[in-house]
Structures are given as structure tokens and as C-alpha cells.
Amino acid sequence: MNRLFLLICFFLCSVVVVSGQDVKLPDPVKTGGIPLKDALSKRQSVRAYSDKELSTQTLSDLLWAAYGFNRADKRVAPSSQNRQEIDLYVVIKEGIYLYDAKTNQLLLRAKGDHRKDAGSQDFVANTPLNVLYIANLDKASNRDAACMDCGFISQNIYLFCASEGLASVVRGSFGKDKLHKILQLTGKQEVLLAQTVGFAK
Ligand SMILES: Cc1cc2nc3c(=O)[nH]c(=O)nc-3n(C[C@H](O)[C@H](O)[C@H](O)COP(=O)(O)O)c2cc1C
């Protein structure tokens, strides 16, 4: 009975998400990983990916490492004047989701496979995960600060990937207008950067 239960849990964690609805992620694992200096030595950009999926556990761990809360109301990444104006949107096969770090949920924002819309480079459409950095310019101290705040989050993802044997590349190349349309962003929201994550080929 116990083995069956564990098997079911493993299966549920391996599947990425059920499409068409919000997703409650498993609690992130906030400890472990390789030593920081080893991660720094391994960090690099990768542009050739296999189509192997990420588990929901890995997704949860990655998003927490990127931009989760590590204190009551402050995050793993700094932000200018603590405005926390960057939202992370997760582009996966099942849809585009807003990462809600407080509740550890993915909130559905656009149904269906939009990975091909997350960037112009060939590999983007087939990688399991693309993260969009969307600034809320109403919250930001200014646009320059929002651009800089993206950089900290992006480096967290690079280092997480280096530690977990994943591959990543941050990207400025994507069709902004198309993404704005798909996500029905307001005039005060802007996609500033994107980042691909998966397994190296
Ligand atoms: C703001 C920014 C935008 C970038 N845009 C792209 C991009 O659109 N496509 C891409 O393949 N790499 C992009 N890169 C990755 C750089 O090309 C890469 O970091 C650089 O070549 C150094 O390689 P490394 O990351 O392996 O050290 C970008 C990097 C930054 C910081």
C-alpha cells in the first residue's frame, strides 16, 4: 500500500501540469544544491536542448530560487526600493501562467502551447520552459530599475540550473507585440526579458 502511494506521488510530481487550470505547485525544496563556487564555475548559456520535461517539483524549486520569498515579504532577488515590480510568467506546453510566489501557484493567463511565441530562436519552441520577465511599470521606480531587477532574477535561474544539471539561456530576442497581445497586457506592463530552461542535448 505504502509503495503504491509513493509510486502515485512520484508519478504526479513527474507530470508537468494538468492543462487549462491554475496549478498548485509542490512546496519548494529550499536547501541543498552544489557549492556556490562550483555553480559559478559551471554557469553558461546553452542553445541546444532535448525535449525532456521538467517535473513540477523542479519547476517549483526553480521559481522559488529565482524569485520566491525568503523572508515574510522580501524575496530571494533584490529589487530597486523593494518595489518587486517584476512578474514571472511561465511558458510551458500547457499554457502561459503567472507565478504567484506567495501561494506557490501558477495562475493560468493563456491556454495552449505558446512556446513558439516566446522567442525567435529555433530551440525555444521545443524546450520545456521559457520564463518571461514582465515589468509592472506602475510599481517600478523607473524602467531602468526594472531592467536591472530582471538581471538578478535571471542570474538566480542560471545558478540554479548550474546546480541542478539543467541548461539555460537568457534572451532579449522575442516578439514583444505578440506576447503583449496573447497575454492582454496593460500599457503599463512590458515583457523585458525571456529565459529558456531545459536539459542540454
Ligand atoms: C540582456 C541579455 C540578452 C541576451 N539575449 C540573448 C538572445 O536573445 N539570444 C541568445 O542566444 N543569447 C542571449 N544572451 C546570452 C548571451 O549571448 C551570453 O550570455 C553571452 O554570449 C555570454 O555567454 P555565457 O552566458 O555562456 O557566458 C543574452 C544575454 C543578456 C545578458
Ligand as a Chemical Component Dictionary entry (heavy atoms), coordinates in Angstrom:
data_LIG
# 
_chem_comp.id                   LIG 
_chem_comp.type                 NON-POLYMER 
_chem_comp.pdbx_formal_charge   0 
_chem_comp.three_letter_code    LIG 
# 
loop_
_chem_comp_atom.comp_id 
_chem_comp_atom.atom_id 
_chem_comp_atom.alt_atom_id 
_chem_comp_atom.type_symbol 
_chem_comp_atom.charge 
_chem_comp_atom.model_Cartn_x 
_chem_comp_atom.model_Cartn_y 
_chem_comp_atom.model_Cartn_z 
_chem_comp_atom.pdbx_ordinal 
LIG C1  C1  C 0 20.407 41.082 -21.709 1  
LIG C2  C2  C 0 20.847 39.825 -22.435 2  
LIG C3  C3  C 0 20.208 39.453 -23.603 3  
LIG C4  C4  C 0 20.586 38.273 -24.253 4  
LIG N1  N1  N 0 19.894 37.876 -25.357 5  
LIG C5  C5  C 0 20.206 36.694 -25.954 6  
LIG C6  C6  C 0 19.408 36.213 -27.031 7  
LIG O1  O1  O 0 18.451 36.828 -27.461 8  
LIG N2  N2  N 0 19.735 35.012 -27.561 9  
LIG C7  C7  C 0 20.791 34.264 -27.106 10 
LIG O2  O2  O 0 21.029 33.181 -27.641 11 
LIG N3  N3  N 0 21.547 34.695 -26.070 12 
LIG C8  C8  C 0 21.284 35.889 -25.483 13 
LIG N4  N4  N 0 22.007 36.305 -24.394 14 
LIG C9  C9  C 0 23.071 35.454 -23.846 15 
LIG C10 C10 C 0 24.454 35.992 -24.212 16 
LIG O3  O3  O 0 24.665 35.859 -25.596 17 
LIG C11 C11 C 0 25.506 35.205 -23.403 18 
LIG O4  O4  O 0 25.323 35.468 -22.047 19 
LIG C12 C12 C 0 26.907 35.609 -23.827 20 
LIG O5  O5  O 0 27.180 35.167 -25.126 21 
LIG C13 C13 C 0 27.965 35.016 -22.896 22 
LIG O6  O6  O 0 27.861 33.601 -22.846 23 
LIG P1  P1  P 0 27.655 32.851 -21.462 24 
LIG O7  O7  O 0 26.322 33.235 -20.899 25 
LIG O8  O8  O 0 27.727 31.377 -21.809 26 
LIG O9  O9  O 0 28.758 33.269 -20.557 27 
LIG C14 C14 C 0 21.665 37.480 -23.750 28 
LIG C15 C15 C 0 22.305 37.889 -22.576 29 
LIG C16 C16 C 0 21.902 39.041 -21.922 30 
LIG C17 C17 C 0 22.588 39.411 -20.627 31 
# 
loop_
_chem_comp_bond.comp_id 
_chem_comp_bond.atom_id_1 
_chem_comp_bond.atom_id_2 
_chem_comp_bond.value_order 
_chem_comp_bond.pdbx_ordinal 
LIG C1  C2  SING 1  
LIG C2  C3  SING 2  
LIG C2  C16 DOUB 3  
LIG C3  C4  DOUB 4  
LIG C4  N1  SING 5  
LIG C4  C14 SING 6  
LIG N1  C5  DOUB 7  
LIG C5  C6  SING 8  
LIG C5  C8  SING 9  
LIG C6  O1  DOUB 10 
LIG C6  N2  SING 11 
LIG N2  C7  SING 12 
LIG C7  O2  DOUB 13 
LIG C7  N3  SING 14 
LIG N3  C8  DOUB 15 
LIG C8  N4  SING 16 
LIG N4  C9  SING 17 
LIG N4  C14 SING 18 
LIG C9  C10 SING 19 
LIG C10 O3  SING 20 
LIG C10 C11 SING 21 
LIG C11 O4  SING 22 
LIG C11 C12 SING 23 
LIG C12 O5  SING 24 
LIG C12 C13 SING 25 
LIG C13 O6  SING 26 
LIG O6  P1  SING 27 
LIG P1  O7  DOUB 28 
LIG P1  O8  SING 29 
LIG P1  O9  SING 30 
LIG C14 C15 DOUB 31 
LIG C15 C16 SING 32 
LIG C16 C17 SING 33 
# 
